[in-house]
Amino acid sequence: MELINIAQAGVISEAPKLSGVALNALDFLLSVFGIIAIISLIVAGIIYLTASGNEKRIEMAKKMSLYSIIG
């Protein structure tokens, strides 16, 4: 009896499906990239506010905000 219980301990039907694992990985990656996009938007806003009329910094901040929204 002990041998049968040990053999049935790792039944393959109880393993997570590949689609479930892929969905969890995708959710994690989207969360990470979303946080990175929000941080880059904040940094672009700070650069824009501290540009003090410097056209290069203003353009850089605009590009950063555009790229972070697209990404």
PQR file of N, CA, C, O and H, with PARSE charges and radii, in Angstrom:
ATOM      1  N   MET A   1       0.815  -1.204   0.000 -0.4000 1.5000
ATOM      2  CA  MET A   1       0.000   0.000   0.000 -0.0000 2.0000
ATOM      3  C   MET A   1       0.858   1.268   0.000  0.5500 1.7000
ATOM      4  O   MET A   1       0.513   2.252  -0.654 -0.5500 1.4000
ATOM      5  N   GLU A   2       1.949   1.245   0.715 -0.4000 1.5000
ATOM      6  CA  GLU A   2       2.808   2.422   0.794 -0.0000 2.0000
ATOM      7  C   GLU A   2       3.395   2.768  -0.573  0.5500 1.7000
ATOM      8  O   GLU A   2       3.530   3.945  -0.908 -0.5500 1.4000
ATOM      9  H   GLU A   2       2.230   0.446   1.246  0.4000 1.0000
ATOM     10  N   LEU A   3       3.737   1.774  -1.348 -0.4000 1.5000
ATOM     11  CA  LEU A   3       4.308   1.991  -2.671 -0.0000 2.0000
ATOM     12  C   LEU A   3       3.305   2.654  -3.608  0.5500 1.7000
ATOM     13  O   LEU A   3       3.699   3.494  -4.417 -0.5500 1.4000
ATOM     14  H   LEU A   3       3.628   0.818  -1.076  0.4000 1.0000
ATOM     15  N   ILE A   4       2.051   2.314  -3.530 -0.4000 1.5000
ATOM     16  CA  ILE A   4       1.021   2.908  -4.393 -0.0000 2.0000
ATOM     17  C   ILE A   4       0.818   4.378  -4.043  0.5500 1.7000
ATOM     18  O   ILE A   4       0.674   5.199  -4.949 -0.5500 1.4000
ATOM     19  H   ILE A   4       1.731   1.632  -2.873  0.4000 1.0000
ATOM     20  N   ASN A   5       0.803   4.734  -2.776 -0.4000 1.5000
ATOM     21  CA  ASN A   5       0.633   6.133  -2.383 -0.0000 2.0000
ATOM     22  C   ASN A   5       1.804   6.989  -2.849  0.5500 1.7000
ATOM     23  O   ASN A   5       1.606   8.127  -3.273 -0.5500 1.4000
ATOM     24  H   ASN A   5       0.920   4.067  -2.041  0.4000 1.0000
ATOM     25  N   ILE A   6       2.996   6.467  -2.779 -0.4000 1.5000
ATOM     26  CA  ILE A   6       4.170   7.205  -3.234 -0.0000 2.0000
ATOM     27  C   ILE A   6       4.128   7.387  -4.747  0.5500 1.7000
ATOM     28  O   ILE A   6       4.477   8.457  -5.247 -0.5500 1.4000
ATOM     29  H   ILE A   6       3.157   5.542  -2.435  0.4000 1.0000
ATOM     30  N   ALA A   7       3.718   6.388  -5.464 -0.4000 1.5000
ATOM     31  CA  ALA A   7       3.678   6.455  -6.923 -0.0000 2.0000
ATOM     32  C   ALA A   7       2.642   7.454  -7.407  0.5500 1.7000
ATOM     33  O   ALA A   7       2.823   8.058  -8.465 -0.5500 1.4000
ATOM     34  H   ALA A   7       3.435   5.520  -5.058  0.4000 1.0000
ATOM     35  N   GLN A   8       1.565   7.643  -6.664 -0.4000 1.5000
ATOM     36  CA  GLN A   8       0.509   8.562  -7.091 -0.0000 2.0000
ATOM     37  C   GLN A   8       0.724   9.978  -6.569  0.5500 1.7000
ATOM     38  O   GLN A   8      -0.107  10.851  -6.818 -0.5500 1.4000
ATOM     39  H   GLN A   8       1.418   7.153  -5.805  0.4000 1.0000
ATOM     40  N   ALA A   9       1.800  10.225  -5.864 -0.4000 1.5000
ATOM     41  CA  ALA A   9       2.027  11.543  -5.272 -0.0000 2.0000
ATOM     42  C   ALA A   9       2.259  12.616  -6.338  0.5500 1.7000
ATOM     43  O   ALA A   9       1.851  13.761  -6.144 -0.5500 1.4000
ATOM     44  H   ALA A   9       2.476   9.516  -5.662  0.4000 1.0000
ATOM     45  N   GLY A  10       2.892  12.282  -7.438 -0.4000 1.5000
ATOM     46  CA  GLY A  10       3.196  13.277  -8.464 -0.0000 2.0000
ATOM     47  C   GLY A  10       2.419  13.031  -9.727  0.5500 1.7000
ATOM     48  O   GLY A  10       3.017  12.865 -10.790 -0.5500 1.4000
ATOM     49  H   GLY A  10       3.223  11.352  -7.595  0.4000 1.0000
ATOM     50  N   VAL A  11       1.117  13.003  -9.650 -0.4000 1.5000
ATOM     51  CA  VAL A  11       0.283  12.745 -10.816 -0.0000 2.0000
ATOM     52  C   VAL A  11       0.411  13.908 -11.786  0.5500 1.7000
ATOM     53  O   VAL A  11       0.314  15.069 -11.390 -0.5500 1.4000
ATOM     54  H   VAL A  11       0.631  13.138  -8.787  0.4000 1.0000
ATOM     55  N   ILE A  12       0.625  13.598 -13.041 -0.4000 1.5000
ATOM     56  CA  ILE A  12       0.881  14.627 -14.053 -0.0000 2.0000
ATOM     57  C   ILE A  12      -0.352  15.485 -14.318  0.5500 1.7000
ATOM     58  O   ILE A  12      -0.214  16.620 -14.773 -0.5500 1.4000
ATOM     59  H   ILE A  12       0.704  12.654 -13.363  0.4000 1.0000
ATOM     60  N   SER A  13      -1.532  14.985 -14.053 -0.4000 1.5000
ATOM     61  CA  SER A  13      -2.738  15.766 -14.311 -0.0000 2.0000
ATOM     62  C   SER A  13      -2.885  16.920 -13.320  0.5500 1.7000
ATOM     63  O   SER A  13      -3.655  17.849 -13.565 -0.5500 1.4000
ATOM     64  H   SER A  13      -1.645  14.062 -13.684  0.4000 1.0000
ATOM     65  N   GLU A  14      -2.164  16.872 -12.213 -0.4000 1.5000
ATOM     66  CA  GLU A  14      -2.225  17.952 -11.231 -0.0000 2.0000
ATOM     67  C   GLU A  14      -1.213  19.062 -11.526  0.5500 1.7000
ATOM     68  O   GLU A  14      -1.222  20.093 -10.854 -0.5500 1.4000
ATOM     69  H   GLU A  14      -1.539  16.118 -12.014  0.4000 1.0000
ATOM     70  N   ALA A  15      -0.362  18.870 -12.496 -0.4000 1.5000
ATOM     71  CA  ALA A  15       0.650  19.875 -12.844 -0.0000 2.0000
ATOM     72  C   ALA A  15      -0.029  21.071 -13.507  0.5500 1.7000
ATOM     73  O   ALA A  15      -1.047  20.907 -14.179 -0.5500 1.4000
ATOM     74  H   ALA A  15      -0.355  18.032 -13.041  0.4000 1.0000
ATOM     75  N   PRO A  16       0.523  22.275 -13.325 -0.5600 1.5000
ATOM     76  CA  PRO A  16      -0.077  23.453 -13.971  0.2800 2.0000
ATOM     77  C   PRO A  16       0.069  23.364 -15.490  0.5500 1.7000
ATOM     78  O   PRO A  16       1.067  22.863 -16.008 -0.5500 1.4000
ATOM     79  N   LYS A  17      -0.945  23.860 -16.181 -0.4000 1.5000
ATOM     80  CA  LYS A  17      -0.925  23.809 -17.640 -0.0000 2.0000
ATOM     81  C   LYS A  17       0.034  24.865 -18.180  0.5500 1.7000
ATOM     82  O   LYS A  17       0.301  25.877 -17.534 -0.5500 1.4000
ATOM     83  H   LYS A  17      -1.755  24.266 -15.760  0.4000 1.0000
ATOM     84  N   LEU A  18       0.535  24.607 -19.361 -0.4000 1.5000
ATOM     85  CA  LEU A  18       1.481  25.522 -19.991 -0.0000 2.0000
ATOM     86  C   LEU A  18       0.853  26.887 -20.225  0.5500 1.7000
ATOM     87  O   LEU A  18       1.525  27.908 -20.077 -0.5500 1.4000
ATOM     88  H   LEU A  18       0.319  23.784 -19.887  0.4000 1.0000
ATOM     89  N   SER A  19      -0.420  26.922 -20.586 -0.4000 1.5000
ATOM     90  CA  SER A  19      -1.084  28.209 -20.811 -0.0000 2.0000
ATOM     91  C   SER A  19      -1.189  29.005 -19.521  0.5500 1.7000
ATOM     92  O   SER A  19      -1.075  30.230 -19.541 -0.5500 1.4000
ATOM     93  H   SER A  19      -0.967  26.093 -20.706  0.4000 1.0000
ATOM     94  N   GLY A  20      -1.405  28.330 -18.405 -0.4000 1.5000
ATOM     95  CA  GLY A  20      -1.463  29.023 -17.120 -0.0000 2.0000
ATOM     96  C   GLY A  20      -0.120  29.602 -16.726  0.5500 1.7000
ATOM     97  O   GLY A  20      -0.045  30.717 -16.210 -0.5500 1.4000
ATOM     98  H   GLY A  20      -1.498  27.334 -18.389  0.4000 1.0000
ATOM     99  N   VAL A  21       0.935  28.850 -16.966 -0.4000 1.5000
ATOM    100  CA  VAL A  21       2.283  29.329 -16.660 -0.0000 2.0000
ATOM    101  C   VAL A  21       2.631  30.519 -17.557  0.5500 1.7000
ATOM    102  O   VAL A  21       3.194  31.507 -17.086 -0.5500 1.4000
ATOM    103  H   VAL A  21       0.873  27.944 -17.385  0.4000 1.0000
ATOM    104  N   ALA A  22       2.301  30.428 -18.834 -0.4000 1.5000
ATOM    105  CA  ALA A  22       2.584  31.516 -19.770 -0.0000 2.0000
ATOM    106  C   ALA A  22       1.789  32.770 -19.397  0.5500 1.7000
ATOM    107  O   ALA A  22       2.302  33.885 -19.495 -0.5500 1.4000
ATOM    108  H   ALA A  22       1.843  29.625 -19.217  0.4000 1.0000
ATOM    109  N   LEU A  23       0.549  32.586 -18.974 -0.4000 1.5000
ATOM    110  CA  LEU A  23      -0.282  33.731 -18.586 -0.0000 2.0000
ATOM    111  C   LEU A  23       0.275  34.408 -17.334  0.5500 1.7000
ATOM    112  O   LEU A  23       0.280  35.636 -17.248 -0.5500 1.4000
ATOM    113  H   LEU A  23       0.133  31.681 -18.895  0.4000 1.0000
ATOM    114  N   ASN A  24       0.735  33.635 -16.382 -0.4000 1.5000
ATOM    115  CA  ASN A  24       1.346  34.209 -15.185 -0.0000 2.0000
ATOM    116  C   ASN A  24       2.628  34.964 -15.523  0.5500 1.7000
ATOM    117  O   ASN A  24       2.873  36.042 -14.980 -0.5500 1.4000
ATOM    118  H   ASN A  24       0.731  32.638 -16.452  0.4000 1.0000
ATOM    119  N   ALA A  25       3.442  34.412 -16.409 -0.4000 1.5000
ATOM    120  CA  ALA A  25       4.677  35.087 -16.819 -0.0000 2.0000
ATOM    121  C   ALA A  25       4.364  36.389 -17.551  0.5500 1.7000
ATOM    122  O   ALA A  25       5.034  37.400 -17.342 -0.5500 1.4000
ATOM    123  H   ALA A  25       3.243  33.537 -16.850  0.4000 1.0000
ATOM    124  N   LEU A  26       3.348  36.362 -18.406 -0.4000 1.5000
ATOM    125  CA  LEU A  26       2.956  37.571 -19.137 -0.0000 2.0000
ATOM    126  C   LEU A  26       2.435  38.638 -18.191  0.5500 1.7000
ATOM    127  O   LEU A  26       2.764  39.814 -18.346 -0.5500 1.4000
ATOM    128  H   LEU A  26       2.804  35.541 -18.576  0.4000 1.0000
ATOM    129  N   ASP A  27       1.632  38.251 -17.220 -0.4000 1.5000
ATOM    130  CA  ASP A  27       1.145  39.209 -16.231 -0.0000 2.0000
ATOM    131  C   ASP A  27       2.297  39.847 -15.466  0.5500 1.7000
ATOM    132  O   ASP A  27       2.294  41.054 -15.224 -0.5500 1.4000
ATOM    133  H   ASP A  27       1.365  37.295 -17.093  0.4000 1.0000
ATOM    134  N   PHE A  28       3.273  39.044 -15.090 -0.4000 1.5000
ATOM    135  CA  PHE A  28       4.433  39.566 -14.369 -0.0000 2.0000
ATOM    136  C   PHE A  28       5.211  40.552 -15.226  0.5500 1.7000
ATOM    137  O   PHE A  28       5.568  41.635 -14.762 -0.5500 1.4000
ATOM    138  H   PHE A  28       3.275  38.063 -15.287  0.4000 1.0000
ATOM    139  N   LEU A  29       5.477  40.183 -16.478 -0.4000 1.5000
ATOM    140  CA  LEU A  29       6.246  41.063 -17.360 -0.0000 2.0000
ATOM    141  C   LEU A  29       5.518  42.369 -17.642  0.5500 1.7000
ATOM    142  O   LEU A  29       6.139  43.431 -17.678 -0.5500 1.4000
ATOM    143  H   LEU A  29       5.187  39.303 -16.855  0.4000 1.0000
ATOM    144  N   LEU A  30       4.209  42.296 -17.840 -0.4000 1.5000
ATOM    145  CA  LEU A  30       3.445  43.517 -18.078 -0.0000 2.0000
ATOM    146  C   LEU A  30       3.459  44.424 -16.850  0.5500 1.7000
ATOM    147  O   LEU A  30       3.493  45.647 -16.984 -0.5500 1.4000
ATOM    148  H   LEU A  30       3.705  41.433 -17.811  0.4000 1.0000
ATOM    149  N   SER A  31       3.433  43.844 -15.682 -0.4000 1.5000
ATOM    150  CA  SER A  31       3.513  44.642 -14.456 -0.0000 2.0000
ATOM    151  C   SER A  31       4.864  45.338 -14.356  0.5500 1.7000
ATOM    152  O   SER A  31       4.931  46.524 -14.032 -0.5500 1.4000
ATOM    153  H   SER A  31       3.406  42.851 -15.574  0.4000 1.0000
ATOM    154  N   VAL A  32       5.929  44.613 -14.629 -0.4000 1.5000
ATOM    155  CA  VAL A  32       7.271  45.196 -14.545 -0.0000 2.0000
ATOM    156  C   VAL A  32       7.431  46.314 -15.563  0.5500 1.7000
ATOM    157  O   VAL A  32       7.923  47.390 -15.221 -0.5500 1.4000
ATOM    158  H   VAL A  32       5.874  43.650 -14.892  0.4000 1.0000
ATOM    159  N   PHE A  33       7.029  46.084 -16.803 -0.4000 1.5000
ATOM    160  CA  PHE A  33       7.177  47.116 -17.825 -0.0000 2.0000
ATOM    161  C   PHE A  33       6.255  48.301 -17.572  0.5500 1.7000
ATOM    162  O   PHE A  33       6.600  49.430 -17.921 -0.5500 1.4000
ATOM    163  H   PHE A  33       6.630  45.210 -17.082  0.4000 1.0000
ATOM    164  N   GLY A  34       5.100  48.070 -16.978 -0.4000 1.5000
ATOM    165  CA  GLY A  34       4.214  49.172 -16.611 -0.0000 2.0000
ATOM    166  C   GLY A  34       4.835  50.063 -15.561  0.5500 1.7000
ATOM    167  O   GLY A  34       4.740  51.288 -15.643 -0.5500 1.4000
ATOM    168  H   GLY A  34       4.820  47.152 -16.695  0.4000 1.0000
ATOM    169  N   ILE A  35       5.471  49.455 -14.573 -0.4000 1.5000
ATOM    170  CA  ILE A  35       6.146  50.235 -13.531 -0.0000 2.0000
ATOM    171  C   ILE A  35       7.301  51.030 -14.125  0.5500 1.7000
ATOM    172  O   ILE A  35       7.506  52.191 -13.771 -0.5500 1.4000
ATOM    173  H   ILE A  35       5.549  48.461 -14.507  0.4000 1.0000
ATOM    174  N   ILE A  36       8.054  50.409 -15.024 -0.4000 1.5000
ATOM    175  CA  ILE A  36       9.166  51.114 -15.674 -0.0000 2.0000
ATOM    176  C   ILE A  36       8.646  52.290 -16.503  0.5500 1.7000
ATOM    177  O   ILE A  36       9.266  53.354 -16.515 -0.5500 1.4000
ATOM    178  H   ILE A  36       7.887  49.465 -15.311  0.4000 1.0000
ATOM    179  N   ALA A  37       7.518  52.113 -17.195 -0.4000 1.5000
ATOM    180  CA  ALA A  37       6.946  53.193 -18.002 -0.0000 2.0000
ATOM    181  C   ALA A  37       6.497  54.358 -17.120  0.5500 1.7000
ATOM    182  O   ALA A  37       6.696  55.519 -17.477 -0.5500 1.4000
ATOM    183  H   ALA A  37       7.015  51.249 -17.185  0.4000 1.0000
ATOM    184  N   ILE A  38       5.900  54.055 -15.987 -0.4000 1.5000
ATOM    185  CA  ILE A  38       5.462  55.119 -15.082 -0.0000 2.0000
ATOM    186  C   ILE A  38       6.659  55.877 -14.526  0.5500 1.7000
ATOM    187  O   ILE A  38       6.633  57.105 -14.436 -0.5500 1.4000
ATOM    188  H   ILE A  38       5.738  53.111 -15.697  0.4000 1.0000
ATOM    189  N   ILE A  39       7.701  55.153 -14.154 -0.4000 1.5000
ATOM    190  CA  ILE A  39       8.902  55.811 -13.636 -0.0000 2.0000
ATOM    191  C   ILE A  39       9.538  56.699 -14.701  0.5500 1.7000
ATOM    192  O   ILE A  39       9.977  57.809 -14.399 -0.5500 1.4000
ATOM    193  H   ILE A  39       7.722  54.156 -14.227  0.4000 1.0000
ATOM    194  N   SER A  40       9.590  56.221 -15.943 -0.4000 1.5000
ATOM    195  CA  SER A  40      10.191  57.038 -17.001 -0.0000 2.0000
ATOM    196  C   SER A  40       9.337  58.264 -17.312  0.5500 1.7000
ATOM    197  O   SER A  40       9.878  59.308 -17.678 -0.5500 1.4000
ATOM    198  H   SER A  40       9.234  55.319 -16.188  0.4000 1.0000
ATOM    199  N   LEU A  41       8.022  58.161 -17.176 -0.4000 1.5000
ATOM    200  CA  LEU A  41       7.175  59.340 -17.348 -0.0000 2.0000
ATOM    201  C   LEU A  41       7.445  60.371 -16.253  0.5500 1.7000
ATOM    202  O   LEU A  41       7.484  61.572 -16.516 -0.5500 1.4000
ATOM    203  H   LEU A  41       7.583  57.313 -16.879  0.4000 1.0000
ATOM    204  N   ILE A  42       7.627  59.899 -15.044 -0.4000 1.5000
ATOM    205  CA  ILE A  42       7.929  60.813 -13.939 -0.0000 2.0000
ATOM    206  C   ILE A  42       9.278  61.495 -14.167  0.5500 1.7000
ATOM    207  O   ILE A  42       9.410  62.699 -13.949 -0.5500 1.4000
ATOM    208  H   ILE A  42       7.596  58.922 -14.830  0.4000 1.0000
ATOM    209  N   VAL A  43      10.268  60.733 -14.600 -0.4000 1.5000
ATOM    210  CA  VAL A  43      11.593  61.302 -14.870 -0.0000 2.0000
ATOM    211  C   VAL A  43      11.519  62.315 -16.009  0.5500 1.7000
ATOM    212  O   VAL A  43      12.155  63.367 -15.946 -0.5500 1.4000
ATOM    213  H   VAL A  43      10.160  59.754 -14.777  0.4000 1.0000
ATOM    214  N   ALA A  44      10.745  62.006 -17.049 -0.4000 1.5000
ATOM    215  CA  ALA A  44      10.591  62.949 -18.161 -0.0000 2.0000
ATOM    216  C   ALA A  44       9.921  64.228 -17.686  0.5500 1.7000
ATOM    217  O   ALA A  44      10.292  65.317 -18.124 -0.5500 1.4000
ATOM    218  H   ALA A  44      10.228  61.151 -17.100  0.4000 1.0000
ATOM    219  N   GLY A  45       8.950  64.118 -16.805 -0.4000 1.5000
ATOM    220  CA  GLY A  45       8.298  65.310 -16.266 -0.0000 2.0000
ATOM    221  C   GLY A  45       9.252  66.161 -15.443  0.5500 1.7000
ATOM    222  O   GLY A  45       9.218  67.389 -15.519 -0.5500 1.4000
ATOM    223  H   GLY A  45       8.648  63.234 -16.449  0.4000 1.0000
ATOM    224  N   ILE A  46      10.102  65.510 -14.657 -0.4000 1.5000
ATOM    225  CA  ILE A  46      11.085  66.253 -13.860 -0.0000 2.0000
ATOM    226  C   ILE A  46      12.088  66.954 -14.765  0.5500 1.7000
ATOM    227  O   ILE A  46      12.456  68.103 -14.523 -0.5500 1.4000
ATOM    228  H   ILE A  46      10.129  64.512 -14.595  0.4000 1.0000
ATOM    229  N   ILE A  47      12.526  66.260 -15.805 -0.4000 1.5000
ATOM    230  CA  ILE A  47      13.467  66.882 -16.751 -0.0000 2.0000
ATOM    231  C   ILE A  47      12.810  68.071 -17.446  0.5500 1.7000
ATOM    232  O   ILE A  47      13.443  69.107 -17.650 -0.5500 1.4000
ATOM    233  H   ILE A  47      12.226  65.326 -16.002  0.4000 1.0000
ATOM    234  N   TYR A  48      11.545  67.915 -17.806 -0.4000 1.5000
ATOM    235  CA  TYR A  48      10.835  68.999 -18.477 -0.0000 2.0000
ATOM    236  C   TYR A  48      10.678  70.210 -17.559  0.5500 1.7000
ATOM    237  O   TYR A  48      10.839  71.353 -17.987 -0.5500 1.4000
ATOM    238  H   TYR A  48      11.032  67.073 -17.641  0.4000 1.0000
ATOM    239  N   LEU A  49      10.360  69.941 -16.290 -0.4000 1.5000
ATOM    240  CA  LEU A  49      10.178  71.045 -15.348 -0.0000 2.0000
ATOM    241  C   LEU A  49      11.481  71.757 -15.017  0.5500 1.7000
ATOM    242  O   LEU A  49      11.481  72.958 -14.746 -0.5500 1.4000
ATOM    243  H   LEU A  49      10.229  69.012 -15.943  0.4000 1.0000
ATOM    244  N   THR A  50      12.583  71.030 -15.037 -0.4000 1.5000
ATOM    245  CA  THR A  50      13.866  71.639 -14.687 -0.0000 2.0000
ATOM    246  C   THR A  50      14.671  72.064 -15.914  0.5500 1.7000
ATOM    247  O   THR A  50      15.855  72.373 -15.788 -0.5500 1.4000
ATOM    248  H   THR A  50      12.582  70.054 -15.257  0.4000 1.0000
ATOM    249  N   ALA A  51      14.064  72.086 -17.078 -0.4000 1.5000
ATOM    250  CA  ALA A  51      14.787  72.424 -18.307 -0.0000 2.0000
ATOM    251  C   ALA A  51      15.206  73.891 -18.335  0.5500 1.7000
ATOM    252  O   ALA A  51      16.243  74.211 -18.916 -0.5500 1.4000
ATOM    253  H   ALA A  51      13.102  71.835 -17.181  0.4000 1.0000
ATOM    254  N   SER A  52      14.451  74.772 -17.740 -0.4000 1.5000
ATOM    255  CA  SER A  52      14.771  76.210 -17.666 -0.0000 2.0000
ATOM    256  C   SER A  52      14.994  76.829 -19.043  0.5500 1.7000
ATOM    257  O   SER A  52      15.888  77.656 -19.222 -0.5500 1.4000
ATOM    258  H   SER A  52      13.609  74.512 -17.268  0.4000 1.0000
ATOM    259  N   GLY A  53      14.191  76.433 -19.997 -0.4000 1.5000
ATOM    260  CA  GLY A  53      14.287  77.019 -21.329 -0.0000 2.0000
ATOM    261  C   GLY A  53      15.324  76.378 -22.226  0.5500 1.7000
ATOM    262  O   GLY A  53      15.474  76.800 -23.372 -0.5500 1.4000
ATOM    263  H   GLY A  53      13.464  75.761 -19.852  0.4000 1.0000
ATOM    264  N   ASN A  54      16.039  75.383 -21.756 -0.4000 1.5000
ATOM    265  CA  ASN A  54      17.035  74.683 -22.569 -0.0000 2.0000
ATOM    266  C   ASN A  54      16.289  73.791 -23.570  0.5500 1.7000
ATOM    267  O   ASN A  54      15.638  72.819 -23.186 -0.5500 1.4000
ATOM    268  H   ASN A  54      15.916  75.040 -20.825  0.4000 1.0000
ATOM    269  N   GLU A  55      16.395  74.132 -24.838 -0.4000 1.5000
ATOM    270  CA  GLU A  55      15.619  73.436 -25.872 -0.0000 2.0000
ATOM    271  C   GLU A  55      15.987  71.953 -25.998  0.5500 1.7000
ATOM    272  O   GLU A  55      15.126  71.112 -26.256 -0.5500 1.4000
ATOM    273  H   GLU A  55      16.924  74.921 -25.150  0.4000 1.0000
ATOM    274  N   LYS A  56      17.275  71.644 -25.811 -0.4000 1.5000
ATOM    275  CA  LYS A  56      17.690  70.239 -25.923 -0.0000 2.0000
ATOM    276  C   LYS A  56      17.050  69.394 -24.833  0.5500 1.7000
ATOM    277  O   LYS A  56      16.604  68.276 -25.091 -0.5500 1.4000
ATOM    278  H   LYS A  56      17.974  72.327 -25.601  0.4000 1.0000
ATOM    279  N   ARG A  57      17.004  69.927 -23.607 -0.4000 1.5000
ATOM    280  CA  ARG A  57      16.398  69.167 -22.505 -0.0000 2.0000
ATOM    281  C   ARG A  57      14.881  69.052 -22.676  0.5500 1.7000
ATOM    282  O   ARG A  57      14.292  68.031 -22.322 -0.5500 1.4000
ATOM    283  H   ARG A  57      17.366  70.835 -23.397  0.4000 1.0000
ATOM    284  N   ILE A  58      14.254  70.089 -23.212 -0.4000 1.5000
ATOM    285  CA  ILE A  58      12.811  70.044 -23.457 -0.0000 2.0000
ATOM    286  C   ILE A  58      12.492  68.980 -24.503  0.5500 1.7000
ATOM    287  O   ILE A  58      11.563  68.192 -24.328 -0.5500 1.4000
ATOM    288  H   ILE A  58      14.733  70.919 -23.500  0.4000 1.0000
ATOM    289  N   GLU A  59      13.259  68.959 -25.584 -0.4000 1.5000
ATOM    290  CA  GLU A  59      13.049  67.947 -26.625 -0.0000 2.0000
ATOM    291  C   GLU A  59      13.313  66.534 -26.093  0.5500 1.7000
ATOM    292  O   GLU A  59      12.595  65.591 -26.428 -0.5500 1.4000
ATOM    293  H   GLU A  59      14.014  69.599 -25.726  0.4000 1.0000
ATOM    294  N   MET A  60      14.354  66.400 -25.259 -0.4000 1.5000
ATOM    295  CA  MET A  60      14.661  65.100 -24.685 -0.0000 2.0000
ATOM    296  C   MET A  60      13.517  64.628 -23.791  0.5500 1.7000
ATOM    297  O   MET A  60      13.150  63.454 -23.819 -0.5500 1.4000
ATOM    298  H   MET A  60      14.937  67.166 -24.987  0.4000 1.0000
ATOM    299  N   ALA A  61      12.957  65.537 -23.001 -0.4000 1.5000
ATOM    300  CA  ALA A  61      11.851  65.174 -22.116 -0.0000 2.0000
ATOM    301  C   ALA A  61      10.609  64.794 -22.917  0.5500 1.7000
ATOM    302  O   ALA A  61       9.895  63.860 -22.553 -0.5500 1.4000
ATOM    303  H   ALA A  61      13.256  66.491 -22.978  0.4000 1.0000
ATOM    304  N   LYS A  62      10.353  65.517 -24.005 -0.4000 1.5000
ATOM    305  CA  LYS A  62       9.206  65.186 -24.853 -0.0000 2.0000
ATOM    306  C   LYS A  62       9.372  63.815 -25.497  0.5500 1.7000
ATOM    307  O   LYS A  62       8.424  63.032 -25.557 -0.5500 1.4000
ATOM    308  H   LYS A  62      10.933  66.276 -24.301  0.4000 1.0000
ATOM    309  N   LYS A  63      10.582  63.525 -25.980 -0.4000 1.5000
ATOM    310  CA  LYS A  63      10.841  62.218 -26.578 -0.0000 2.0000
ATOM    311  C   LYS A  63      10.718  61.107 -25.544  0.5500 1.7000
ATOM    312  O   LYS A  63      10.159  60.046 -25.822 -0.5500 1.4000
ATOM    313  H   LYS A  63      11.352  64.161 -25.931  0.4000 1.0000
ATOM    314  N   MET A  64      11.250  61.360 -24.337 -0.4000 1.5000
ATOM    315  CA  MET A  64      11.143  60.358 -23.275 -0.0000 2.0000
ATOM    316  C   MET A  64       9.690  60.036 -22.934  0.5500 1.7000
ATOM    317  O   MET A  64       9.315  58.874 -22.776 -0.5500 1.4000
ATOM    318  H   MET A  64      11.705  62.221 -24.111  0.4000 1.0000
ATOM    319  N   SER A  65       8.895  61.072 -22.824 -0.4000 1.5000
ATOM    320  CA  SER A  65       7.485  60.847 -22.487 -0.0000 2.0000
ATOM    321  C   SER A  65       6.761  60.132 -23.627  0.5500 1.7000
ATOM    322  O   SER A  65       5.928  59.260 -23.380 -0.5500 1.4000
ATOM    323  H   SER A  65       9.199  62.015 -22.952  0.4000 1.0000
ATOM    324  N   LEU A  66       7.067  60.489 -24.856 -0.4000 1.5000
ATOM    325  CA  LEU A  66       6.459  59.810 -25.998 -0.0000 2.0000
ATOM    326  C   LEU A  66       6.844  58.339 -26.043  0.5500 1.7000
ATOM    327  O   LEU A  66       5.989  57.473 -26.229 -0.5500 1.4000
ATOM    328  H   LEU A  66       7.744  61.198 -25.057  0.4000 1.0000
ATOM    329  N   TYR A  67       8.112  58.062 -25.873 -0.4000 1.5000
ATOM    330  CA  TYR A  67       8.585  56.670 -25.919 -0.0000 2.0000
ATOM    331  C   TYR A  67       8.058  55.834 -24.757  0.5500 1.7000
ATOM    332  O   TYR A  67       7.774  54.647 -24.920 -0.5500 1.4000
ATOM    333  H   TYR A  67       8.807  58.765 -25.722  0.4000 1.0000
ATOM    334  N   SER A  68       7.930  56.444 -23.600 -0.4000 1.5000
ATOM    335  CA  SER A  68       7.405  55.683 -22.470 -0.0000 2.0000
ATOM    336  C   SER A  68       5.921  55.402 -22.633  0.5500 1.7000
ATOM    337  O   SER A  68       5.439  54.365 -22.178 -0.5500 1.4000
ATOM    338  H   SER A  68       8.161  57.408 -23.467  0.4000 1.0000
ATOM    339  N   ILE A  69       5.185  56.308 -23.275 -0.4000 1.5000
ATOM    340  CA  ILE A  69       3.764  56.041 -23.541 -0.0000 2.0000
ATOM    341  C   ILE A  69       3.612  54.963 -24.604  0.5500 1.7000
ATOM    342  O   ILE A  69       2.761  54.083 -24.483 -0.5500 1.4000
ATOM    343  H   ILE A  69       5.577  57.151 -23.644  0.4000 1.0000
ATOM    344  N   ILE A  70       4.432  55.030 -25.643 -0.4000 1.5000
ATOM    345  CA  ILE A  70       4.369  54.020 -26.709 -0.0000 2.0000
ATOM    346  C   ILE A  70       4.766  52.656 -26.167  0.5500 1.7000
ATOM    347  O   ILE A  70       4.140  51.643 -26.480 -0.5500 1.4000
ATOM    348  H   ILE A  70       5.124  55.745 -25.742  0.4000 1.0000
ATOM    349  N   GLY A  71       5.822  52.641 -25.345 -0.4000 1.5000
ATOM    350  CA  GLY A  71       6.306  51.376 -24.795 -0.0000 2.0000
ATOM    351  C   GLY A  71       5.339  50.790 -23.823  0.5500 1.7000
ATOM    352  O   GLY A  71       5.593  49.722 -23.266 -0.5500 1.4000
ATOM    353  H   GLY A  71       6.330  53.464 -25.091  0.4000 1.0000
TER
END
